[in-house]
Amino acid sequence: MATAKGPNPDAETVQVLQDMANRLRIRSIRATCASGSGHPTWCCSAAEMVSVLFFHTMRYKPTEPRHPDNDRLVLSKGHAAPLLDAAWAEAGRAREPDPPTPRNTDGAAEGAPSPRLPFVDVATGSLGQGLGAACGMAFTGKYLDKASYRVFCLLGDGESSEGSVWEALAFGSQYSLDNLVAVLDVSRLGQSGAAPPGHRTDVYQRRCEAFGWNAYSVDGHDVEALCQAFWQAAQVKNKPTAVIAKTFKGRGVPHMEDAEHWHGRPVPEEQADAVIASLESQIRSNRRLTPKAPVEDSPQINTNNVKMASPPAYRLGEKIATGKASGLALAKLGHAHKRVIVLDCDPRNSIFSEIFKKEHPERYVECLMAEQNMVSVALGCATQGRTIAFASTFAAFFTRAFDQIRMGAISDTNINLIGSHCGVSFGEDGPYQMALEDLAMFRSIPNCTIFYPSDAVSTEHAVYLAASTKGMCFIRTSRPETAVIYTPHEPFEVGQAKVIHQSAQDKVTVIGAGVTLHEALAAADDLFQQGISVRVIDLFTIKPLDAATIISNAKATGGRIITVEDHYLEGGIGEAVCAAVSGEPDIHVHRLAVTELPRSGKPGELLDMFGISARHIIAAVKYTLKN
């Protein structure tokens, strides 16, 4: 086997790389024909780039795709997944002669890259997100691992219309990620027509340079030019590099090359054999290139078994906002575990991430006002368990990153999102900053754990539990100061609610979380003075929901439940409880929630105005008992 060396490959290496590009095309065409669907034209445009990356530029162990010292490749143009499968097969990882058929329920190869495959770190396919994840990987490599591995991201020109791409470009420059290379496949054609710049690679180059990147324009089908561009990128310090490659969609397939209306269509079955024969006739030898071995200099780390070193240091009755308590908990966690990082989007003095920044500045990541990119960077930082990542901002602003969040779930990633300033209790700044949809959003995310702590003690436990919980976690915090209701040694578990007010005479079960739990406790005290006993449950986690505790206590109180939440009626606590008891006869749920568009005002006034204060809970209890 030949071994490639140096920036200018010899004639033999150039030929082997070109032959490999055609082998990748053949595998991609065969795979998409076998499945009867897919995007072979996207695979064909990028074949030379992937050939050069895999067999000349990148350093990795083909038999250990998740080795921590491997160079990373993020395929942001995810519909070219068959090309990635083909490259790993050619690198020697796959035992079978061809990569698995994509889009088949029998295998792990899907319509876009997924971590079901061991050589995929993050799921892509929803365009515009790969570069942000690559930024997170590169940040981790440069500033935390301080290792030699490099990160490459292959994007399509069409997805560059996504604002998240430009957020990622700004981030890469902001942090001088010279271990990051973005490869832009300028094939001109999108799904339905041409991208506005067409083949003007100079336009894309100037845009990247304006964002502070080093940039080169090359012929994307010239393997020698690609080798040189990637070598030059490795010599640049303190800047990320963009390689802008002019290509032709469907390269090597005569009737599809640079032709419209072939997006997402395999080569017709009756033409496939002739196309493959033509490509095979261009292959000059059976020689292979050996991928370079990685430099093994990343630290060994363990992000499992995160435990609380000491109990929370709060006193019963002490008043503190759960938003501030989360900032204090993160700083404390940062002292206990050196791989904890915190990302935010500028409001650190409002969401108290500034506490972490002050105590752990080297592990604080300022993403500026770019929530979509912040989530993608967190995904990248958390890949392969390299960090315990917390990303925080106002809960309302996570709605603009919903696509990144859902792709994070598809990636089966372990990231933690903290959303503050939830509900009408946020107060005077008004509805645009009040998160009233966030529980509905995160409840719809598969394998997402939702914490909704009600005091400082439970908030600290939520942070520590999130750090050790597999999958995505969302912690919902509030702005108003609320009293500490739990002792420092109170145990908390995921999916376990707390019955915090009860007696044998209870007639109704009231369920709350966050600020509404304190309203429920105030209502319970007032009702007791009137001779009415109610039971109060703190859910702690909204997902998974402690259905057993809810049902058993509902049965003990005559089947009467009242839910009260600082959230819209749709998709929140009330609906979660209704779903939990839906199979139980004789349980009735009365829901209190925000049912109309809120407005600015003082927190207490707004809770009362929108029907979720203690006064309204008292009225609901009396109504329930009467009816």
N, C-alpha and C positions, 0 to 999 in steps of 0.2 A: 504493500500500500504506500502511495506517495504521501509525503508530509509537507504541508504548505508552510513557508517561512517568509518573513519580511513583508514590506508594504507593497512591493511590486511582484506579483506572482510570475513564475516562469511560464513559458508557453504550454507546457504539459499541465500545470495546475489550472491555467485558464480553461483548457479544454475539458479537464475533469469537472470543473465547476459548472461549465456550460452543459456538459452531459448530465450532471446531477440535476440541474434545473429542468431538463427535459424528462428525467425520471420522475421528478416531483409532479410535473404536469400529467404524465401518464397515470401515476397513482391517483391523482386528484380526479381525473376524468373517469377512471374505472370506479372509484368509490361513489361518485355522484351518479354514474349510470346505474350502479348496483342498487342504489336507494331510490332511483327515479326522481330525485330532486336535489337541490343544492346550487352552489354558485361556482362552477368550474372556471368561469371567466375571471372572477376575482382571484382564484388560485393561480391561474396562468399569468396574470399581470405581475404577480409578485414572486414568481418562481426563482428568478435569478437572485433576488434580494435574500430570500430564505436560504438558497443554496450557499451563498457567500457567508451569511451569518452563521449557519450551522456547521459549515465544513471548512471555514477559513478564519473567521473572526472570533466567534464565541469560544470560551473555555468552559467545558463542562464534562461530566461523566455520563455517557449515554445509558449505562446500566443503573445509575442512581439519579433519576431525574429530580429528586427533591434534596439532593446534596446541598447543604447550606452555602458552599463556596462556588457553586455553579453560576455562570452568567445567567441572567434571566431574559426571557423574551415574552413580552405581552402582545398578543395578537388583538389589537384594538379593532381592526376590521374583521370582526369575529366570523363572518360568513365564509371566510377563507379557511375555516377549521380543517377541511380535508388536506390542505397543504401542510398544516402543522402536524397532523397525524402522519403524513407521508414522510416528513423530514425526520421525525423520531424513528419511524420504521427503517429508513435508510441509514440512520445513525447506528442501527444495530440493536435498539432496545426491543423491538417487536420480534417475536419468534416466527410469527406467521409471515408468508411471503408478501402479503398486502395488509395495510392497516385495516382496522375494523370498519365495517360498513356504517356510515353515519346515519343519523335520523332513524335508528332502529331500536326498538324497545329491548332487544336482546343484548345490547352492548352499551358501553360507556361513551362512545363517540356520538355527539349530538349535533344539532344544526349549527351550534357555535361552541367555542371552547368552554369547558366546564371542569372544575376540579374533581369530577368523577374520574378524570384521567390524571395519572400521577405527575405528568409533566405540565399541568396547567395550575397556576397559582390563583388566578382570579377569573371568574366568569366574565366573558365579554359577549358582544352581539348587539346589545343596546348601545348604539354608536355614540362616540364622543367620550367614553369613560376610561378607556385603557391607559391614556397618557397620565391621568391623575393617579391611577394605581401604580404606574411605573414610577412616578415621582415619589410616592411613598416608599417603594422598594429602594430607590436610589438614595433617598434621605436616610433610611435605616442603614444602608451600606456605608454611606460616607460618614455620618455623624455618630451612629450608635455602634455598629459592628466595627467601623474603621477598617473595613476589609477591601480586598482587591476586586471582588466581583463587580461586573458592570451590568447595566440594565438597558435593554433595547425594546422599543415599542414600535410596532408596525401599524400605521394608520392609513386609512383611505382618504382621498381628497374630499369626497362628499361629506364625511363626518366632520371635516374642519369647519363646517358651518355652525356646529354646535358650540355654544358659548363656553361649555365646560372645557373644551380643548384649549381655549385661550386663557381660561383661568389656570389651567395646568401649565401652560407656557409661562405665565407670569410667576407661578410658584417655582418652577425649575430655575428660572433666572434669579429670583429672590434668594434662593438658597445655594446658588452657584454649583448646581449638580453636574459637575464635569464627568461623573460616572454614568450619565444618562444620554442616550442617543435616540432621538425620534426619527423614524424612517417614514416619510410621507410618500405613499404610492399615488402619484398623479397620473391616473389612467384616463382622465377627462370625463368618463361616463359614469353617471350615477344610476339609480334604478330606473328613472323615467326619462332621463335626458342628460345633457352635458352640464357639468358644474360650470358656473359663470367664468372662472379664469381659464377654463379649458386646459391646454397644455402649457400655459404660461408659468413655468417653474420659477421664473424670476419674480413673479408676483408673490408666490408663497415664500420665497427666500427673503424678500424684503420684509414681509410680515413677521417672520420668525426673528429676523435681525432686529426689528423694531421692539420686540419683546426681550431683547438682550441675549439672544441665542447666537452662537456660531452656526453658520449654515453653508451648505454646499449644494449645488445643483448638478445632477449627473444623469446620464442615460441609464435608466433602471434595468435595461437588458444587457448592459456592458459589464460583465463580471470583473474585468480588470479595473474599470473605473470605480466600481463599488468597493473592491478590495482597498483601493487607495483612499477612498473617502472615509471608510471605517477606520483605517489606520490613522489618518490625519485626525479624526475625532478623538482618538485615544491620546494624542499629543497635546490637546487643548486643555488648559487648566482654568479653573474658576468659571467656566461657562458650560452649559449643556450644548449639545450639537444636534442640529437637524439636517438630515440628508434628504434632499428634495429630489425624488427620482421620477423622471418622465417615463411612463410605461404605456402599454396598449392593453386594454382589457381584452381578454381572450387570446393573448399572444400564443401563436403556434397552432391555432385552430382557424384555418383560412376563412371560412364563412362567418365566424364569430368575432374575429379580431377587429377591434375598434368599431364594432357594429352595434347599433342600438337594438333594444327589444330582446336581448339575450340574458338579461339579468335574472338570476335565480332559476335558470333553465339548464338542465344537463345537455350534453351533446346527444342529439337524436341517436337512438340505438342503431339504426341502419347506417349511420355515418361514423360511429365510434371506432370500429375496427380500422377503417381507412385513416382516420386521424391519428390513432395510436401507432399504426404502421409508419406513417410519415414522420412522427416524432422519433420512433425507434431508429429510423434510417439516418437520423442526424447524430446519433450517439456513436462516438468514435472508439470508445474503449470501455472495458469493464473495471477500470481502476477506480479506487475509492480513496478519499482523503480521511485521515484520522483526526477527529476533533481534538483540539489541544486540551490538555489536562488543566483544571483550575488551580489557582494558587490557594492553598488551604490555610487561610489566615483569619477566618472569622471565629469569634469566641464561641465556646460551647455555652449554651444557655438553657434554662428550664423555666418556663412560664406557667408551670402547673402548681397545684397545691398552694395557692395564695391563701394565707390565713391571717387573721387579725392578731397582731402581736400583743396588744393590750386593749382592754375594754374602752368604750367611749367615755370621755371625761366630761360628761354633762350632768347637771343636777336636776332632779325632778322640779318642775315648775319654771326652770330657766327658759327664757324666751329667745329663740333664734330661728331665723328663716331656714327652711330646708335647702334653699338655694345656696346660702352661705355654708351650711353644714356640709354640703357636697364638696365645696371648694376646700374646706378644711380636711375632709376625709381623703381627698385626692392627694393633698400634700403629705398627709400621714402615710398613706399607702406608698407614695414615692420614696419615703425613707426606708420602708420595709422591703421594697422590691425595685431593683435598679433598672428593670426593663419597662416600667410604667412610663408612658408618655401621655401628654395632654395636648390636644389640638383645639383651637377655637378660632372664631371668625371676627375678632376685634373687640367684642364687648366684654373683655376680661374683667374690667372693674365692676361690671354689673352682675356677671355670673360667677365671680369670685375665683376664676381660674388664675387670676393674678397672684393668688397665694401660692399656687404650685409654681408659677413662673419665678417668683422670688426665691423659693427654696430649691428649685431644680431647674435652673434656666437652660441647661444643656438638653433637657428633655421636654421642653415646652415648644410647641410648633404653632406659630402664628400664621394662619391661612388667609387673613384679611377677610373682606366681605365676599366670600366665595364658598357658600355652603355646599354646593354640589362637589366642588373639588375637594373640600375638606373631608367629606365622607369617602371619596375615592382615595385620597391620600391615606386616610386611616386604614382602608382596606389593604392598601399596598404595604403599609407599615406592619400590619398584623400577619401578613402571609408567612407561612412556615413557622408560626409561633415565635417570631423574632421579637415582638413587643406585646405588651398589654396596653392596647390603645383606647383612650377615652377621647371622644370628640364632643365638645359642648358649645351650645349657643342657645338663643331663645327657642323654645319648643316650636313656636309658630314658623320659624324659618327653616325647620327641617322639611316642611311640606314642599319647598322648592327642590329638595334633594331626594324626593321620593323614588325616582327612578334609580338613583345610585344606591339607595337603601334596599330596594327590592333586588338589585343585582348583587348586593352584598349577601343577601339571604341565599341567592342561587349559588354564590361562591362558598356557602357554608362557613363563613368567616366568623372569627371571634372578635367582634368590635363592640364597644360600649358607647352609647350615645346618651348624653345628658341634656334634657330640654328644660329650661327654666322659664319663669314668668308665665306659667300656665293659667288659663281661665280668666274670668272677670275679676278675680281677686288681685290681678296684676294692677288694676286701678287706673290712674289718671291718664296714662298715655294712650288709651283707647283701643278699639277692637283690632287694629291692624297688627298689634303686638300680642294680643291675647290668643294663646293656643287653646282652641276649643274643638279641634278636629284631630288632635294628635293621637289620642287613644284609639280612635277609629282607624287611623292610618296604620299604627304599629300593630294593632290587633290583627290586621289583615296580612301581616308579614309572617310567613311560616317560620317556625322554630325561633321566634323572637320572644324573649322574656321581658315582661313589662313590670318594673318596680314603681310603686307610687307611695313613697314614705310619707309619714304624717308628722314626724318630729325629728330632731337632730340625731337621736340614737338610732332610729330605724334607717335614717339616711346613711349614716356611716356603715351600717350593716349592708345596705343595698349596694354601696360602692364596692365593698369587699366581696360580696357574693357575685356581683357582676364580673369582677376580675377573674373569678374562678369558674364561671358558668359557660358551658359550651354554647356557641351560637351567638347571635346578636342580642344585645340587651339595651333596653331603653329605660332611663330613670327620669321620672317626671318630678320636677321640683317647683316650689312656689316662692313668691316674693315676700308675703307677709310674715312677720315674726309670729311663731306659734310656740306654745308651751311644751316643754319636754314632758312626755307622759310615761316613758319607759325608763326603768332603772338600767344602769350600765351593764348589768349581767343578764339582761333579758335575751334569750336566744331567738334567732330569726332563721327561717329557712325559705327557700324558693317554693312557692305554691302553698304556703301555710299562712292562713289568716289568723288574726288575734281577736278573741272575744274579750273586750276590755271593760265592759260594764254589763253586769247581769245579776239576776236574782230569780228565785223560784216563782215569783209572781209576775214575771215579764209577760206582756201582752202582745208586743210587736218587736220585730227585729229590724233595727235601723243599720244600714250598711253605708259607710262612707270611706273616704281616703283623702289624704292631704288636708286642705283647709276645711273641707266639709265634715271631716271626722270631728274636728273641734266644735263645729256647729252642732253636730249630733250629740256630743257630750254635754254641751250647754243646754240643749233641748231636753236631754234625759234628766238633768238636774232640776230643771224647771217643772217638768212633768211629774217628777217624784214628789215635789212640793204640792202638787195637785192630786196626789194619790194614784198616779198612773206610772207603772213600771215598764220600762222598755229595755231591750238588750241592744248593745252597740258593738258592731264588728268593724275592725280595721282590716281591709283586704290585704294590704302590703304589696302583694303581687296581683296584678289584674290578669296576667297571663303567665304561667298557668293559674287558673282560678281555683281556689279551695272550695270546690263544690260540696264536698262532704260536710265541712263546717257550716256552710250556708244552709244546706238542706236540714241538717240535724237541729240547728237552732231555729229555723223557720218552723219545723214541726213542734218544737218545744214552746213556741209562742203563737200557737193557733193558726199556723200557715200564713201569717201576715209578715210581709217584708216591705220596707221602704228603702229605696236607694236614693242617695243624694250625691250629686257630683257637679264639680265646676267644669263642665264640658257640655257640648251640645247633646241633645237627646239621642241623636243617631250615633251608634257605634261605640258608646262609652260603657261605663260601669253597669248602668241599668240593663242594657241589652245583653251584656255578658252574664249578668245574674239571671235574666230571663231564660237565656239559653241553657244555663246550668240546671235550672229547676223545671225545664219544659216537660220532662218525663215524669214529674211528680204530681200526683193528684192533690187537689185542695191546698195548693200554695198560690197565693195571690201577691203580685209585685206591683207596688205603686211607685212610680218613678218621678223624682224631682231632678230637673236639669235645666240648663239654659235653653230656652225655646225660641228666642228671638235674637236679632242682631243686637249686640251690646253697645254701650257707649262709654265715654269717659266718666270718671267719678271716683270717689273714695272707695277703697275695697269693701268696707263694711256696708256702705250704702248700696253698692252694686250687688253684693250677695243677696241683700234683701229685695232689691228692685227686680232681680231675675229669679226669685223664688227658691233660693237654696240656702237661706239663712236659718238660724235656730227657730225663728218665729214661724217660718213656713213648715219646718219639720214638725213642730208642735201641732200645727193645724192639720197636717197630713196624718199624724197619729190619731188625732181625735176623729177625723173623717173616716179613717180605716176602721176604727173600733165601732163607729156608729153604723157603718154600712156593711 
